[in-house]
Every structure is written in C-alpha cells, then in structure tokens.
C-alpha cells in the first residue's frame, strides 16, 4: 500500500475486492485501510483511493463510480446520458449524480438496480467510443440524452459544453434534436439546444442565457468585444444587447474566486474590474451585473425586474442621443 494513488489511478480510480485479494490484500488489510481512510467503499465490494475520493468534486466521483460499474458489468452495457457526458469531460449542472446511467446492448428492458439505471440501448454499437477501457455513447448523443432527462437549464449547460469543446458540432446537435423529437423530454431538449451557444464560457453564463429566455428578456450576443474611438480593445463583455447599447456581466468564481490571477492580492482584480467597467460605461449606455445566487428563486424575479429596468433606461438614453443628433 505504499503507492495507492498510482495503483488506483492505473485502474480507473477503483478496485474490486477480488482485485485487492489478487494483490495480496487480506480482510484485515482492507479493514485497516478503511479505518485509516486510505480507501473508501463506493459500492458493495468496490473501493476507491480515500484521499483522491475526498478531494474529488461530485462529477469526478461520478466518473469514478461509472467506470467501476461498467468495469464490473462488462461490455454488454455502455455509459449513457449524463454518465457518458461526465466521462467525456462535459459540464454537468443540476443533474442527479446518485444513479449511474448505462445503455444495454442485450435488448433487455429498462430497470433500476442498486443505483444503476439501465436503458434499452437504441443505438448502433459501432458508434460507441471507448474511454478508459469502457464503452461510452458519443459526446453529442450523451449531451442530448442528458437534455432529454433534465430541465432546460441543465440540458443547455451540457449541450453548450459539447459544442464549446468541439465534442459535437451545432449541426450534429440539431440533427440529434430532430432524431429524438418524439422521445419523452424532447420539448425540453429542443429548448435547451436553442439556448445552448458555444460562445458561452461558463456554467454561469449558460444559466444566465436560460434565465433571459425564461423571463422574456431579449437574448443578448455573448462575448462581445468593445473598442474605443481609437480602435483599442477595451473589454470583452459576457453579454451585449446591441439595440440597447447595454452590457451584461455574470460575476462568478472565474473572476473573483479560484481563478483570480492575483492570488497574493485579492483586491487587485476588483480594482481592475472597476477600471474596466468605467471604461465600458464611457462607450455604452449601461452595465448590469448579477451573481450566481440571483439566478435562483426567489431572487430571479427581482433580477428580471432590475434587468428590464436597466435595459429600458439604456434604451431611453439611446433615443435621447438619436434625438439630439437629429
């Protein structure tokens, strides 16, 4: 047990009890390792490296669990839905990670057994891909399946990630939407595909776009570059309402948290953002900001009211400028 990280890493993140026995582990060894936290039991008879599991976020834990399930069930099943999306490295938000989703290649019916959701696999086996030694639905198919079984917001997050990473093209997604047009959840998946946009760079931005759609706020242009009168790039805004000359900014961890480029000077990023916003305000009519929690009920209604007010104020300013110019 000197190098458990490498041992479990080489085995996809988990080991079965019989595999540990083959490596010379006795019942006493297993109990001691569990007691000391060196390993954790993630399913009956299946173990993961303790420190790695505790550091992992929910999606990474789901990847480890999915690989463990598929490794045990064999190649008559494959990862499907959000389990496949997780193995492809796609963004997931708001989906139930408690169950591992698999498709069946043996023609048997759907069922739920010990935390594994089996789906009758209506798929050409030749289209499956292999990741870490297990069979997985193609990324586009995985994203659509996720959208079919989830609210619009959740589906849009995964579909956007598939397009942004190049795992699936817009045309492929549109074709899949039509292919699954009669499946349960097709209306939600179609709406999610409409709102998905590879220019959206984070889960928060995707959620914001879905928020606009849900609250009848005009859909903005993502990632708009703003230049001054001398042609110098001043900023790239998260969202741009061209008719209103209004900028929208989602403020999340990317700007103020773990990706703060000034790790030794947390306040510096705030100063830079303030200077950037001042420069933008000199060139456009208005700037709105919102946070992750404002997208959640019950704050969403208040945010929608505020954004409509901000947009109308910018529209009025634009009309005044036009009237003066005339």
N, C-alpha and C positions, 0 to 999 in steps of 0.2 A: 504494500500500500504506500510505497514511497512516492509514486508519481501518479496519483489518482486523476489529476487534471488531464494528463496526456492519455491515460487509459480510457477514461470515459469519452474524451474528445474524439479518439480514434474509432469509437463505437457509436457515433451519432448522438452521444450525450447520455445514453442509458445502457444498462446491462441487466440481463435476466438472471434469476437466481442460479439457474443451471450453468450459465456462463461464468459466474463468480466461482462456482464449485470447480469448474474446469481449470480455473486459475489458482486453485488451491485454497479458496476461502471455505472455512468451516462455519457451522451455525454460530459458534462462539465468535468467530471473526466478524460475521455480519452483524450480530447483536452489538458488539463493541463499537463497530463503525457507525451504526445507527445512534447509539448512545452518545458518542463523541461528536456527532454531526458531520462526520466525514462523508457519509452517504445519506440519502433520504429515499423513502419508499414513495414512488409516484403512482404506482398501480400495484395490484396484487402480484407479487413476485418480480417486480420491476423496480430498479433503483437508479438514481442519478447522483452525480457528484454533489455533495452537500453545499460547499461554498459557491459553486457555479450556479446551482439552482436558486440559492438565496439571493444572489446578485442579479439574476435574470428578471427581466420585466415579464408581464403576463403573456405577451406574444411569443417571446423566446421560450418560455416554459411550454407554451402550446406546441411550438416546433419540436421540442424535445419529446413531449408526450406523443405527438403524431408519429414521429419516426419510430418510437418504441412500439406503438400499436401496430403500425404497418410491418415492422420487422417481425413481430410475433405472428401476425395473421397470414403473411406470405403474399405472393404476387397474384392472387386471385382478387385482390382489392387494391384500390389506389386512393390517394388523398384527393378529396374533392372540396368544393365550397371554400369556406374561409380557412380550413386546414391546409388546403392546397395553396391558397393565397399566402398564408404565413410561410410555407416552405419556399415560395418564390420570392420572399422578402418584400411583399407588397404591404402598404399601410393598412392597418385594421383599426377601426374605432367603433365602439358601441356594439360589437357582436359578442355573442355568448361563447366564450372560450372554454366553458366547462366540458363541452362534448367534442370529441374528435369526429370529424366528418369524413366518411370514406364511401367510395362508389364500389359496387360489386360487378365483377366480370363473369360471375357464375349464373346470372339470370334470376337469382332469388329475390324475394320481395324485400321491401324496406322494413327496418326494425331498429329498435334501440336496445343495446345490450351492454351493461357495465360501462356506461359513459361513452360508448361508441355508437354513433348514428350511421346506420348502413342505408345507402341509397341504391336503388336498382340502377345500375350504370348504363344509361342510354348514351353510349359514347363508343367511337371506333377505337379499339385498343391500340391501334397503330399510331394514334395521335398522342398517346400518353408520353410523357417525358420522365426521365429518371433523375432524381435529385438525392444525393447521399445514399444511393443504393435502393431507394424506394420509388414506386411508381406514383406519378403526380399528374393531375389534369393540367393541360396547358394554361398559361397565365391568364389569357383572355377569358377562357371558359371558367376558370376559378373565380375571376372577378365578377362575371355575370351571375354565376351561381350564388356568390355572396350577396349580390344586389337583390336576387330573387327572394332571398330569405331574410332580408333585413329592411329596416326603414330607409327612406330615400337618402337621408344624410349619411348613413353608414355605407350604403352601396356606392354613393358618389365618391367617398374617400378612397375606397379600394379601386374603383374604375379609374379615377384620376391618377392614382399611383401607377397603375398598369400602363397608362399612356405616357405619363411623365418619364418613367424609367425605360420606355421603349419595349417593354414586355409584350405590349399589344398596341396596335395602331387604332386610330379613330375608325377607319373603315372596318376593321375586324370587329370592334365593339358594336358598331351599327349593325353589322351582319348578324352577330350573335343576338342582339336585341330582337331582330326580326325572327330568327330561328326559334327563340324561346317565347315568342309572342303570345302563345296560348297556355303557357305554364302558369301555375299559381305564383303570384308576386310579379307578374310581367309588367303591370302598370307601374308599380313602384320602381322596378329596374329600369324601365324606359325613361322615367322622370329622372332617375339618378344619372343615367347616361347623358341626358340632355344637359344637366348641370355640371357634369364632370368636364374638366378642362386641364390639359397637361401643363398649362402655364401657372396653375395654382401650385405653390411651392410647399405648402404645409397642410396638415390636417385642419388647422385653424382657418386657413384661407378657404378650404373646401367647405367647411361648416358655414363660413360666412356667406359663400355663394348660395348655399342651400337656404340659409336664413333669408337672403334677399328674395329668393323665389317663393318661399313660404309666406312672406309678409307683403307680397305685391310691391316690392321696391324694385325700380328699374335695374336690370342686370348690368353691372359695370364691366369695363375692359380690365383684365388682370395685367399686372406688371407693365404699367405704362411709364415710359421714360419722359421726364420733364426737363426741358432745356431753357436756359436763359436767353436774353436777346442777342448774346454773342455766340450762341450755338454751343455753350458749355453744358454738359450734363449736370443737373442739379440734384436729381433724385430719381429713383425708380419706385413708383408708388405701388402698393399692393392692389389698389383698385382705382379706377378712373371713370367718372361719369362725364363723358365728353360734352353732352348738351348742357350740363350744369357747371362745367369747369370746376368740378369738385373731386377731391381726393379722399379715399378711404384707406385707413391703416389698421390692420389687425395687429395688436400688440401681444405677443406670446413669449414663450421661453427662448425662441430663436433670437430675439432682440435683447431680452433683459435677463435671461437665465443662464442655462448651461453653455450656450454658445456665445456668451458675451466675450468679445475679443480682448477686452481689457480686464483680465482676471484679477490683476492686482489693483485695479482702480475701477470699482463697480460703478461709481457715479459718472465716469467719463462717457460711457455710452449714452447716458441720459442727456448730458451736455451736447454731444454730437447730434442726437436726435432732435433736440430743441433748435439747434442751429439749422439743421436740415429742414425742419418744419417751418421756421421763419422764412427761409429762402423760398420754399414752396408757396407759402402764403402770399409772397410778393408777386407770384406769377399766376396764381389761380384764385378762384373766388372763395374757396373754403376747404377745410380739412376736418374730417371726422375720425375719431379713434374709438376702438372698442376692445374689450378684453374677452378672454375665453368664457368667463362666467356670465358675461352679459348675453351670450348666445343661448344660455339655458333658461327655461321657465323658472320663476315668473319674470325675470329681468328682460327677457326677449321682447315683451310688449313695450316696455319703456324704451329699449334701444330702438325699436322700429319707429316709435313716435319721434325720438330725437333725430334719427337719420332723415326722416321725411321733412322735419323742420329745417335741418341743415341744408338739405337739397333745395328746398323751396327758397331759403334765404339766398343761396348761391344763384338760383335761377332769377330771382328779383334783381340781384346785383348785375347779372348779365344783361337783363333787359334795360336797366338804367344806363349801363355803359353803351349799349347799342343806341338808345335814345339820344344820349349826349353826342355820340359820333355822328348821328344823322343830322 
